[in-house]
Amino acid sequence: MGGLRTLAAPLVVPGPSGVTVRTRLGQLTGADEEVLRRVGAHLGALAGRDLKARCRDGLEHDTGAWAVRKRELTPHSSARWAGSVTKATHDQWALARRCALAHIRSLEAGIRMITHRLSLPAGEKGAKRAPGGYRSRREWHAKARRLRVLEDRLARERADWEAGRVHVVRGGKRLARTRHHLPAAQLTESQWRERWEAQRWFLQADGESGKRYGNETLRISPDGEVSIRLPAPLTGLANAPHGRYVLTGRVAFAHRGQEWADRVEANRAIAYRIHYDVARGRWYVTASWQIPVARTVPMAAALAHGVIGVDMNADHLAAWRLDTHGNPTGSPRRFFYDLSGTASHRDAQVRHALTQLLHWAQACGVRAIAVENLDFTAEKTREKHGRKKRFRHLVSGLPTGRLRTRLTSMADRTGIAVIAVDPAYTSKWGAQHWQKPLTSTTRTTTRHDAASIAIGRRAQGYSVRRRTAPPRAHQSDVHGHRTAQAGPDTPGREGPRRRVPGPRTRSVPPDAERTRATRTPRTVRDVRSVQAWVQDSLLLTD
């Protein structure tokens, strides 16, 4: 056991701290769409200019520089629009900064792995936890050259990090590179240009509590009327007082609509974002607001009715229900999803699978779902699994972060707690201790099903193995009573078993006590075996 790493304790995942809902912005006229396009293009140009100024400041930026940037944007828009633009710029710069640090760590991990494998003789086999040398001298030479490339790239990234330089593309780097590969993307130049401009528009505003309907810039009334505060150069397009433009269409949020309406009527802060989907030709509006984080349910209360262990895989969720003693009950369940296609399709597939999982948990009366606290940041490096392309694609395709975030948000509405456990050895130990015993002629238990049992038992605090090893004196009490599933505080765990009426052997029916005296023995041995010695009552005399 010395080579095993220390397992982290299970924890109850805290609930979400915000809500985001989206709906279609329909019934728009041509004039409405033209106003939205002009406002988005104008504010997008201001956002690009502000992002350039923020990147130029680098690490020297402070609150004073932020105020200067906001004052420069106010004459070209408004004070609130300028505040939204500068805040979005700050968030984008911070995100690029975190991505740069993650890239540096990835390069360092790749350099360490190549250096280790280059230090080994060519063809040397690796161990379980560390890969061996490269297969041939040719591969060794190619990796030596790649090591120099990664070292140069790391030096460049570290220099940018220390200087505070970030690389940001408004509109997305992937879409920018698609411009040079239009035939492969099956796009014309005009189609690409339309998508590029739509991605660079800026139509979002933060809310403010105390203002009318929670947002002074993008305002949506309780009956669904959408009005926009136009920037200063575009006030001539206003069709309402105070430089506002009211759209013809009405909106209604189906999901959490009542919660949204309550915040609007109470004039609480709500942030809105309007964006255009070029592929569908539709406009959408997204509303988001903060909610207080719900108090975390104690672990004992969450596990009072058992737990459902869930093993995440590339194409399905393997789940099994466990009772309060860690025993699997019923049959395993599998919830499939398809992660190919667009991002919206993948998100819908994950959402449908989690909906089925939560419905099953509610039907079973279980109040806790155990999942692995997975993080493949270090395991996705190309240098560790270079030749195993299928394995790298499998690891990259696992929706760990998206699934855990979505599950936490959806489970919070149903009152089901999500417990995160250490993922170490769950698949290996689950298959070792549970796969074969739970496989029968009518049920095939997969490795993933067994892993779900290991995950659930780890959340409950039990060991993965089916029962603890017997003492050295076998079944005697020389080294203490041997334990099974009962805990040390279970009432009656050390008491005798309940007495069942009837003989102690299974070969005699329960009613044999009444008929034993009337049976006729067949042999002399049987007569001796069935005769019962009865003591005469004592003669009591005076």
C-alpha positions in Angstrom: 0.0 0.0 0.0 3.0 2.3 0.1 2.7 3.1 -3.6 -0.9 4.3 -3.4 -1.6 7.9 -3.2 -3.6 9.4 -0.4 -7.3 9.7 -1.2 -9.1 13.0 -0.7 -12.1 13.0 1.5 -15.5 13.2 -0.2 -17.3 16.6 -0.1 -20.7 17.9 -0.9 -20.5 20.2 -3.9 -21.9 23.7 -3.2 -24.8 24.9 -5.2 -24.8 27.4 -8.1 -24.3 31.1 -7.4 -26.0 32.4 -10.6 -28.8 31.8 -13.0 -28.8 32.2 -16.8 -31.9 31.8 -19.0 -32.3 32.4 -22.7 -35.2 32.9 -25.1 -35.8 33.9 -28.7 -36.4 37.5 -29.6 -39.0 37.1 -32.3 -41.5 39.1 -34.2 -38.9 41.7 -35.1 -39.4 44.1 -38.1 -36.8 45.1 -40.5 -36.3 48.4 -38.7 -35.8 46.6 -35.4 -33.1 44.4 -36.9 -31.4 47.4 -38.5 -31.3 49.2 -35.1 -29.8 46.2 -33.4 -27.2 45.8 -36.0 -26.1 49.4 -35.9 -26.0 49.5 -32.1 -24.1 46.3 -31.9 -21.5 47.4 -34.5 -21.0 50.8 -32.9 -20.5 49.4 -29.4 -18.4 46.5 -30.8 -16.0 49.1 -32.3 -15.8 50.8 -28.9 -15.2 47.5 -27.2 -12.3 46.7 -29.6 -10.7 50.0 -28.9 -11.1 49.6 -25.2 -9.6 46.1 -25.3 -6.6 47.4 -27.2 -6.1 50.1 -24.5 -6.4 47.5 -21.7 -3.8 45.2 -23.3 -1.5 48.1 -23.8 -1.6 48.9 -20.1 -0.7 45.3 -19.1 0.3 44.9 -15.5 0.4 48.7 -14.9 -3.4 48.9 -15.1 -5.2 50.1 -12.0 -8.5 51.7 -11.0 -7.3 55.1 -12.2 -6.6 53.8 -15.7 -10.0 52.0 -15.6 -11.7 55.4 -14.9 -9.8 57.1 -17.7 -11.0 54.4 -20.2 -14.6 54.8 -19.0 -14.5 58.6 -19.4 -13.1 58.2 -22.9 -16.0 55.9 -24.0 -18.8 57.9 -22.3 -19.1 60.7 -25.0 -19.5 58.0 -27.7 -22.1 55.9 -25.9 -23.3 56.6 -22.4 -22.1 56.2 -18.8 -23.8 52.9 -18.4 -22.8 51.5 -21.8 -19.2 52.6 -21.0 -19.3 50.8 -17.7 -20.5 47.6 -19.4 -17.9 47.8 -22.1 -15.0 48.3 -19.7 -16.1 45.5 -17.3 -16.4 43.1 -20.2 -13.0 44.1 -21.4 -11.5 43.5 -17.9 -13.1 40.1 -17.7 -11.8 39.2 -21.2 -8.3 40.2 -20.3 -8.4 38.3 -17.0 -9.6 35.2 -18.9 -6.8 35.5 -21.4 -4.3 35.8 -18.5 -5.6 32.6 -16.9 -5.4 30.8 -20.2 -1.8 31.9 -20.7 -0.9 30.5 -17.3 -2.6 27.2 -18.2 -0.6 27.0 -21.4 2.6 27.6 -19.6 1.9 24.7 -17.2 1.0 22.5 -20.2 4.3 23.3 -21.9 6.2 22.6 -18.6 4.5 19.2 -18.3 5.4 18.3 -21.9 9.0 19.3 -21.4 9.3 17.2 -18.2 7.9 14.2 -19.9 10.1 14.4 -23.0 13.2 15.0 -20.8 12.4 11.9 -18.8 11.9 9.7 -21.8 15.0 11.0 -23.5 17.0 10.1 -20.5 16.1 6.4 -20.9 17.7 4.0 -23.4 15.7 3.6 -26.6 13.3 0.7 -26.4 13.2 0.4 -22.6 9.8 -0.5 -21.3 7.9 1.7 -18.9 6.2 1.0 -15.7 2.6 1.5 -14.7 3.1 5.1 -13.6 5.9 6.3 -15.9 6.4 5.7 -19.6 9.6 4.1 -20.9 12.0 5.2 -23.5 11.2 5.9 -27.1 10.9 3.0 -29.4 13.7 3.8 -31.8 16.6 6.2 -32.4 14.6 7.9 -35.1 11.8 8.7 -32.6 14.3 9.7 -30.0 15.9 12.2 -32.4 12.5 13.7 -33.4 11.5 14.2 -29.8 14.9 15.8 -29.0 14.1 18.4 -31.7 10.6 18.9 -30.4 12.1 19.5 -26.9 14.0 22.4 -28.3 10.8 23.8 -29.9 8.9 23.5 -26.7 11.6 25.1 -24.7 11.7 28.1 -27.1 7.9 28.4 -27.0 8.0 28.2 -23.1 10.6 31.0 -23.0 8.4 33.2 -25.2 5.3 32.5 -23.2 7.1 33.2 -19.9 8.4 36.5 -21.2 4.8 37.5 -22.2 3.5 36.4 -18.8 6.1 38.4 -16.9 5.5 41.5 -19.1 1.7 41.2 -18.8 1.1 40.7 -22.5 -2.0 38.7 -23.6 -3.2 37.5 -27.0 -6.9 38.1 -27.5 -9.0 38.0 -30.7 -12.4 39.6 -30.5 -14.7 37.2 -32.4 -12.7 34.1 -31.7 -9.3 32.8 -32.9 -11.0 29.8 -34.5 -13.3 31.9 -36.6 -10.4 34.2 -37.6 -8.4 31.2 -38.8 -11.4 29.9 -40.7 -10.9 32.9 -43.1 -7.9 31.1 -44.6 -9.7 27.8 -45.0 -13.1 28.7 -46.4 -13.5 25.7 -48.7 -12.9 23.3 -45.9 -15.4 25.1 -43.7 -17.9 25.2 -46.7 -18.3 28.9 -46.4 -18.2 31.8 -48.8 -16.4 35.0 -48.0 -19.6 36.9 -47.5 -21.0 34.2 -45.2 -17.8 34.2 -43.2 -17.8 38.0 -43.1 -21.4 38.0 -41.7 -20.5 35.6 -38.9 -17.3 37.5 -38.1 -19.2 40.8 -37.7 -21.9 39.2 -35.7 -19.4 37.8 -33.2 -17.8 41.1 -32.8 -21.0 43.0 -32.0 -21.5 44.2 -28.4 -25.1 44.2 -27.0 -24.9 43.4 -23.3 -25.4 45.4 -20.2 -25.1 44.7 -16.5 -28.1 45.2 -14.2 -28.4 47.6 -11.3 -30.7 47.1 -8.3 -33.1 50.0 -7.6 -33.4 51.0 -11.3 -36.6 50.4 -13.2 -37.0 46.7 -13.9 -33.4 46.1 -12.8 -31.6 47.4 -15.8 -31.5 50.9 -17.2 -29.7 50.2 -20.4 -31.3 47.0 -21.7 -34.8 47.0 -20.1 -37.4 44.2 -20.3 -40.7 44.9 -18.7 -42.8 42.1 -17.0 -45.1 41.9 -20.1 -42.0 41.2 -22.3 -41.5 44.7 -23.9 -37.8 45.2 -24.8 -36.3 48.7 -24.9 -32.7 49.8 -25.5 -31.0 53.0 -24.4 -29.3 54.1 -27.6 -25.7 55.4 -27.7 -25.3 59.1 -28.1 -24.4 59.1 -31.9 -27.5 56.9 -32.6 -30.2 58.8 -30.6 -31.8 59.9 -33.9 -33.1 56.3 -34.3 -35.2 56.5 -31.0 -38.9 55.9 -31.1 -39.5 56.4 -27.4 -38.7 59.2 -24.9 -35.3 59.7 -23.4 -33.4 58.3 -26.3 -34.8 54.8 -26.1 -35.8 52.4 -28.8 -38.7 49.9 -28.1 -38.6 46.7 -30.1 -41.8 45.4 -31.7 -41.4 41.8 -30.5 -42.1 40.5 -27.0 -40.1 38.0 -25.0 -41.2 35.4 -22.4 -38.8 33.1 -20.5 -40.2 29.6 -20.2 -37.5 28.4 -17.8 -37.5 30.1 -14.4 -40.0 32.6 -15.8 -41.7 33.2 -12.5 -38.4 33.8 -10.8 -37.3 36.3 -13.5 -40.7 38.1 -13.2 -40.3 38.4 -9.5 -36.9 40.1 -9.8 -38.2 42.4 -12.5 -41.2 43.6 -10.5 -38.9 44.1 -7.5 -36.4 46.2 -9.5 -33.5 43.8 -8.7 -30.4 43.7 -10.9 -30.6 41.6 -14.1 -28.0 41.5 -16.8 -29.1 41.0 -20.4 -27.3 40.1 -23.6 -28.7 40.2 -27.2 -26.9 38.1 -29.8 -27.6 37.0 -33.4 -27.4 33.4 -34.6 -26.2 33.7 -38.2 -26.8 30.0 -39.1 -30.4 30.1 -38.0 -31.1 33.8 -38.7 -32.6 34.4 -35.3 -32.1 36.9 -32.5 -31.8 35.7 -28.9 -31.8 37.5 -25.5 -30.1 36.0 -22.4 -30.9 37.1 -18.9 -28.6 36.3 -15.9 -28.6 37.2 -12.2 -26.9 36.2 -9.0 -28.6 34.0 -6.4 -27.4 33.3 -2.8 -25.6 30.0 -2.6 -27.7 27.5 -0.8 -26.4 26.0 2.5 -24.5 22.8 1.9 -26.5 19.8 3.2 -24.5 17.8 5.9 -23.0 14.6 4.5 -25.0 12.4 7.0 -28.3 13.9 6.0 -27.5 13.6 2.3 -26.7 9.9 2.7 -29.6 9.0 4.9 -31.5 7.3 2.1 -28.6 5.8 0.3 -26.7 7.2 -2.7 -26.5 6.7 -6.5 -22.9 6.3 -7.7 -22.3 7.6 -11.2 -19.4 6.8 -13.5 -18.8 9.3 -16.3 -17.8 7.9 -19.7 -17.3 9.2 -23.2 -20.8 8.1 -24.4 -22.9 7.3 -21.3 -23.3 7.6 -17.6 -23.2 4.3 -15.6 -25.2 4.5 -12.4 -26.1 2.1 -9.6 -28.2 2.7 -6.5 -26.7 1.8 -3.1 -28.5 1.4 0.2 -27.3 2.9 3.5 -24.9 0.0 4.1 -23.2 0.3 0.7 -24.9 -2.7 -0.9 -26.0 -2.3 -4.6 -29.7 -2.7 -5.0 -31.7 -3.3 -8.2 -30.1 -3.3 -11.6 -27.6 -0.8 -13.0 -28.8 2.0 -15.2 -27.1 3.6 -18.2 -27.9 7.0 -19.6 -26.4 7.5 -23.1 -25.5 10.7 -24.9 -23.8 11.7 -28.1 -21.1 14.3 -27.9 -20.6 14.7 -31.6 -21.9 17.7 -33.6 -22.3 21.3 -32.5 -21.8 22.7 -29.0 -25.6 23.3 -28.6 -26.2 19.6 -29.6 -23.6 18.4 -27.1 -25.0 20.5 -24.3 -28.6 19.2 -25.0 -27.4 15.6 -25.0 -25.7 16.1 -21.6 -28.8 17.9 -20.2 -31.2 15.1 -21.4 -29.0 12.4 -19.8 -28.8 14.3 -16.5 -32.6 14.9 -16.5 -33.2 11.1 -16.7 -30.7 10.5 -13.9 -32.4 13.0 -11.6 -35.8 11.6 -12.4 -34.6 8.2 -11.5 -33.1 9.5 -8.2 -36.4 11.1 -7.3 -38.3 8.0 -8.1 -36.0 5.9 -5.8 -36.2 8.5 -3.0 -32.4 9.0 -3.0 -31.2 12.4 -1.9 -27.5 12.2 -3.0 -25.6 11.5 -6.2 -21.9 10.6 -6.1 -19.6 11.6 -9.0 -15.9 11.6 -9.5 -14.0 14.9 -9.1 -12.2 14.4 -12.4 -9.6 16.8 -13.8 -7.7 15.7 -16.9 -5.6 18.9 -17.2 -2.3 17.1 -16.8 -3.4 13.8 -18.4 -4.2 15.3 -21.8 -0.7 16.3 -22.7 0.5 15.0 -26.1 3.8 13.9 -24.8 2.4 11.4 -22.2 0.1 9.6 -24.6 1.6 10.5 -28.0 0.8 7.3 -29.8 -2.4 6.6 -28.1 -4.6 8.9 -30.2 -7.8 7.1 -29.4 -7.1 7.4 -25.7 -6.3 11.1 -26.0 -9.5 11.7 -27.9 -11.4 9.7 -25.3 -10.0 11.7 -22.5 -10.6 15.0 -24.3 -14.1 14.0 -25.1 -15.2 13.4 -21.5 -17.5 16.2 -20.5 -16.2 16.4 -17.0 -16.4 20.1 -16.2 -19.6 20.7 -18.2 -21.3 17.7 -16.8 -20.4 18.4 -13.2 -21.5 22.1 -13.5 -24.8 21.2 -15.2 -25.5 18.4 -12.7 -24.9 20.7 -9.8 -27.2 23.4 -11.2 -30.0 20.9 -12.1 -29.8 19.0 -8.8 -30.1 22.2 -6.8 -33.6 22.6 -8.1 -34.6 19.1 -7.1 -33.0 19.2 -3.6 -30.6 16.4 -4.5 -27.0 16.8 -3.1 -24.0 16.1 -5.4 -21.0 14.5 -3.6 -17.6 14.6 -5.3 -15.2 11.8 -4.5 -11.6 11.1 -5.3 -11.4 9.3 -8.6 -8.3 7.2 -7.8 -8.6 3.5 -8.5 -12.4 3.4 -8.8 -12.4 1.6 -12.1 -9.7 -0.8 -11.1 -10.9 -1.7 -7.6 -14.6 -1.7 -8.7 -13.9 -4.3 -11.4 -11.7 -6.3 -9.0 -14.3 -6.6 -6.2 -17.7 -6.1 -7.8 -17.8 -7.0 -11.5 -17.6 -10.8 -11.2 -19.9 -11.3 -8.2 -22.6 -9.2 -9.8 -22.5 -10.9 -13.2 -25.1 -13.6 -13.8 -26.7 -15.4 -16.7 -29.3 -12.7 -17.0 -27.2 -9.7 -16.2 -23.8 -8.6 -17.6 -22.0 -6.2 -15.2 -19.6 -3.9 -17.1 -16.4 -2.3 -15.7 -18.2 1.0 -15.6 -21.1 -0.4 -13.6 -18.6 -1.8 -11.0 -16.9 1.6 -10.9 -20.2 3.3 -10.1 -20.5 1.1 -7.0 -16.9 2.0 -5.9 -17.8 5.7 -6.3 -20.9 5.3 -4.2 -19.2 3.4 -1.5 -16.4 5.9 -1.3 -19.0 8.7 -0.9 -20.5 6.8 2.0 -17.1 6.3 3.7 -16.9 2.5 3.1 -14.0 0.7 1.6 -14.4 -0.5 -2.0 -13.9 -4.2 -1.2 -17.0 -6.2 -0.6 -16.1 -7.2 3.0 -13.1 -6.8 5.3 -10.5 -9.6 5.5 -11.1 -12.2 8.3 -8.8 -12.2 11.3 -5.7 -14.4 11.4 -7.5 -16.9 13.6 -10.2 -17.3 10.9 -13.7 -17.3 12.6 -12.6 -17.4 16.2 -12.5 -14.3 18.4 -8.8 -14.4 19.2 -8.2 -11.1 17.4 -11.7 -9.7 17.8 -15.0 -10.1 16.1 -14.7 -9.9 12.3 -16.7 -7.1 10.8 -18.9 -6.9 7.7 -21.1 -3.9 6.7 -22.4 -2.9 10.1 -20.7 0.1 11.7 -19.4 0.4 15.2 -22.5 2.4 16.3 -25.1 0.1 14.8 -27.5 -1.2 17.6 -27.3 -4.9 18.1 -24.3 -5.5 15.9 -22.6 -7.7 18.6 -25.8 -9.5 19.8 -27.0 -13.0 18.8 -29.0 -13.6 15.7 -32.8 -13.8 15.9 -34.0 -17.2 16.9 -36.0 -18.8 14.1 -38.6 -21.4 15.3 -37.9 -24.9 14.1 -34.8 -27.1 13.7 -31.4 -25.6 13.0 -30.9 -27.8 9.9 -32.2 -27.0 6.4 -33.0 -30.6 5.6 -35.9 -30.8 8.0 -39.1 -28.9 7.4 -40.1 -26.3 10.0 -43.0 -28.5 11.3 -40.9 -31.5 12.0 -40.9 -31.0 15.8 -44.6 -31.9 15.9 -44.3 -35.1 13.8 -41.0 -36.4 15.1 -42.6 -38.4 17.9 -45.1 -40.0 15.6 -42.8 -41.1 12.8 -41.9 -44.7 12.5 -38.1 -45.3 12.2 -36.9 -47.6 9.5 -33.7 -48.9 11.1 -32.3 -49.4 14.6 -30.0 -46.5 14.1 -32.9 -44.3 13.2 -34.7 -45.4 16.4 -31.7 -44.5 18.5 -31.4 -41.1 16.7 -35.0 -40.0 17.1 -35.6 -41.3 20.7 -35.8 -38.4 23.1 -34.8 -38.8 26.7 -37.5 -37.4 29.0 -36.8 -36.9 32.7 -39.5 -38.0 35.1 -40.9 -35.4 37.3 -39.7 -35.6 40.9 -41.8 -37.3 43.5 -42.5 -34.7 46.1 -43.6 -36.2 49.5 -44.1 -34.8 52.8 
